[in-house]
């Protein structure tokens, strides 16, 4: 009797003996949906911050280009040109302007729709903020409020912010 196996018990209802039940299927489906939504949120934040970093870098390059073109002392229409940055409030675009006897737009930078300007501490001119540079030194043309000027960019996807500081000397920093 030691070597005998217990008798097999047969399932009385063979219809439910194999496969998944409806409850098990719905539970697996709910877990899958939760995992996919968590992954989607994480990637959305990641791509939002990447776009914010890219936009911050583009703004910094634009500021540095305006300053270096001002320092290059190039002439425009027979007179000295002064390059400056103009930040439009609505739509939130950064417009790079060449001033001379006939203002000409040199370059326009449109921010990605997931990035917005939340704060600017530069002197307002109508519906714009202008940041001008001295032709000889490359320093900011001082007006009220005094430099350093800041431009705060924010990602609408992740809520992350980047602050661009333009010192009186014209040097640009990002935080």
C-alpha positions as CSV (number, residue, x, y, z in Angstrom):
1,X,0.0,0.0,0.0
2,X,2.9,2.2,0.3
3,X,3.5,2.4,-3.4
4,X,0.0,3.0,-4.4
5,X,-1.1,6.3,-5.9
6,X,-4.2,8.0,-4.7
7,X,-7.1,7.7,-7.2
8,X,-7.5,10.5,-9.7
9,X,-10.4,12.7,-9.1
10,X,-12.1,13.6,-12.4
11,X,-13.5,17.1,-12.9
12,X,-17.2,16.9,-12.9
13,X,-17.7,19.9,-15.3
14,X,-15.3,19.4,-18.2
15,X,-16.4,22.6,-19.9
16,X,-14.3,24.8,-17.5
17,X,-11.3,22.4,-17.1
18,X,-8.9,24.1,-19.6
19,X,-8.0,27.6,-20.6
20,X,-8.6,31.0,-19.0
21,X,-11.7,32.2,-17.4
22,X,-13.3,35.5,-18.3
23,X,-12.2,37.0,-14.9
24,X,-8.5,35.9,-15.5
25,X,-8.6,37.4,-19.0
26,X,-10.0,40.7,-17.8
27,X,-7.5,40.9,-15.0
28,X,-4.6,40.3,-17.5
29,X,-6.1,43.0,-19.8
30,X,-6.3,45.5,-16.9
31,X,-2.7,44.9,-15.9
32,X,-1.6,45.3,-19.5
33,X,-3.4,48.6,-19.9
34,X,-2.0,50.0,-16.6
35,X,1.6,49.1,-17.7
36,X,1.1,50.6,-21.1
37,X,-0.2,53.9,-19.6
38,X,2.7,54.1,-17.1
39,X,5.2,53.6,-20.0
40,X,3.4,56.2,-22.1
41,X,3.5,58.8,-19.3
42,X,7.2,58.2,-18.7
43,X,8.1,58.5,-22.4
44,X,5.9,61.7,-22.7
45,X,7.8,63.3,-19.9
46,X,11.2,62.2,-21.3
47,X,10.4,63.6,-24.8
48,X,9.0,66.8,-23.2
49,X,12.3,67.4,-21.4
50,X,14.3,66.5,-24.5
51,X,12.3,69.1,-26.5
52,X,12.8,71.6,-23.7
53,X,16.6,71.1,-23.8
54,X,16.6,71.4,-27.6
55,X,14.6,74.7,-27.5
56,X,16.8,76.0,-24.7
57,X,19.9,75.3,-26.8
58,X,18.3,77.0,-29.9
59,X,17.6,80.1,-27.9
60,X,21.1,80.2,-26.5
61,X,22.6,79.8,-30.0
62,X,20.4,82.6,-31.3
63,X,21.5,85.0,-28.5
64,X,25.1,84.2,-29.1
65,X,24.7,84.7,-32.8
66,X,23.1,88.1,-32.3
67,X,26.0,89.1,-30.0
68,X,28.7,87.8,-32.4
69,X,27.2,89.5,-35.4
70,X,27.0,92.8,-33.5
71,X,30.6,92.4,-32.5
72,X,31.6,91.7,-36.1
73,X,30.8,95.3,-37.0
74,X,29.3,94.3,-40.4
75,X,27.6,97.1,-42.2
76,X,24.1,97.1,-43.6
77,X,22.8,99.5,-46.2
78,X,25.9,101.7,-45.8
79,X,25.7,102.0,-42.0
80,X,26.6,100.0,-39.0
81,X,24.2,97.3,-38.1
82,X,23.1,96.4,-34.6
83,X,21.6,93.0,-34.1
84,X,19.3,92.3,-31.3
85,X,16.9,89.7,-30.0
86,X,13.1,90.3,-30.0
87,X,10.9,88.0,-28.0
88,X,7.3,88.1,-29.1
89,X,4.7,87.5,-26.5
90,X,1.9,86.1,-28.6
91,X,2.5,83.8,-30.4
92,X,5.4,82.7,-28.2
93,X,8.1,83.0,-30.8
94,X,11.6,84.3,-30.5
95,X,12.4,86.6,-33.4
96,X,15.9,87.6,-34.2
97,X,16.0,91.1,-35.8
98,X,18.7,93.1,-37.7
99,X,18.2,96.8,-37.1
100,X,19.3,99.3,-39.6
101,X,17.7,102.0,-41.7
102,X,15.0,99.4,-42.7
103,X,14.5,96.8,-40.0
104,X,15.0,93.4,-41.6
105,X,14.3,90.1,-40.0
106,X,17.4,87.9,-40.2
107,X,16.1,84.8,-38.5
108,X,12.9,83.6,-36.8
109,X,12.8,80.8,-34.2
110,X,9.4,79.3,-33.4
111,X,9.3,77.3,-30.2
112,X,7.9,73.8,-30.2
113,X,4.2,73.6,-29.2
114,X,5.3,71.7,-26.0
115,X,7.6,74.5,-24.9
116,X,6.4,77.9,-23.7
117,X,8.0,81.1,-22.4
118,X,6.7,81.6,-18.8
119,X,8.8,84.6,-17.7
120,X,11.0,87.2,-19.2
121,X,12.9,89.9,-17.2
122,X,14.0,92.1,-20.1
123,X,12.8,95.6,-20.9
124,X,9.3,95.4,-22.6
125,X,8.7,97.4,-25.9
126,X,5.0,97.2,-26.8
127,X,4.2,93.5,-27.1
128,X,7.9,92.5,-27.3
129,X,11.0,92.2,-25.2
130,X,14.2,93.4,-26.8
131,X,17.7,92.4,-25.8
132,X,20.2,94.7,-27.6
133,X,24.0,94.4,-27.6
134,X,26.7,97.2,-27.7
135,X,28.6,97.2,-31.0
136,X,32.1,97.5,-29.5
137,X,31.9,95.5,-26.3
138,X,29.1,93.0,-26.9
139,X,27.6,94.0,-23.6
140,X,23.9,94.4,-23.2
141,X,22.5,97.9,-23.8
142,X,21.4,98.8,-20.3
143,X,17.9,99.8,-19.7
144,X,15.4,99.2,-16.9
145,X,15.3,96.6,-15.4
146,X,19.0,96.1,-15.1
147,X,20.7,92.9,-16.3
148,X,21.0,90.0,-15.9
149,X,18.0,89.3,-18.0
150,X,16.3,85.9,-17.7
151,X,14.1,83.9,-20.1
152,X,12.3,81.0,-18.5
153,X,11.2,78.2,-20.8
154,X,8.8,75.5,-19.5
155,X,7.7,72.1,-20.9
156,X,3.9,71.7,-21.1
157,X,4.4,67.9,-21.0
158,X,6.6,67.5,-17.9
159,X,6.4,70.8,-16.2
160,X,10.2,71.1,-16.2
161,X,11.8,74.5,-16.6
162,X,15.0,75.9,-17.9
163,X,16.2,79.4,-17.1
164,X,18.5,81.3,-19.6
165,X,20.4,84.1,-18.0
166,X,22.0,86.9,-20.1
167,X,24.6,88.7,-18.0
168,X,25.4,92.4,-18.6
169,X,28.6,91.3,-20.4
170,X,26.5,89.5,-23.0
171,X,27.5,86.0,-21.7
172,X,24.7,83.5,-21.7
173,X,24.1,80.8,-19.0
174,X,21.5,78.1,-18.8
175,X,20.3,76.4,-15.6
